[in-house]
Amino acid sequence: SPDRAAPERAPRIYTRTGDSGFSSTFTGERRPKGDRIFEALGATDELSSAIGLAGEFSSEKGHTFVDQLHKVQCMLQDVGSNLATPLSSAREAHRKRTSFSEKPVLELEQWIDNYSEQLPPLRAFILPSGGRSSAALHFSRAVCRRAERCVVPLVQAGEADPNVAKYLNRLSDYLFVLARYAAMKEGKEEKIYIKPEP
């Protein structure tokens, strides 16, 4: 009877398909896990995780930009989709589904301009600091730079959309400005570089 039906089993999280050191792209290709596509995907995933941590710290302080960070994490999913669809093996249907436009890049530029206008002029090299929110945003910026370094060779090889690299480039600038903004709003001091005495 329906009342005695066995409960549905949750799908297993593991598939065992990567045990031999290979993984699949969205186009169905099997490539070694050390392939530069998976390096770029891993760096992008790490970036989203770092931003998630920065978002949690910033949320605790009531920062209004937390919604922007969530939107960025969603955009990074789209970045990952584009990276997982190497153009050399993608069919038109794949390309349409995972294309990445310039619109998110322009949005980041608007956000950067908005926060920059509210900040004091930058007169020294700033060290990652300024409270937990700010320091976590600086850490995210450093991870973003690494993700960008992983993506640029894919773009240069014609395997990923140039707008993906542009997005990561602007995103690191946004995270830098946002780190300074968070420190300012929290009244935290930004530590600056001081040349050690010889």
Secondary structure, DSSP 8 states (H G I E B T S, - for coil): -GGG--------S---TTTTSEEE-TTS-EEETTSHHHHHHHHHHHHHHHHHHHHHHHHHTT-TTHHHHHHHHHHHHHHHHHHTS-TTT--HHHHHHH---SHHHHHHHHHHHHHHTTS----S-B-S-SSHHHHHHHHHHHHHHHHHHHHHHHHHTTSS-HHHHHHHHHHHHHHHHHHHHHHHHHT----B------
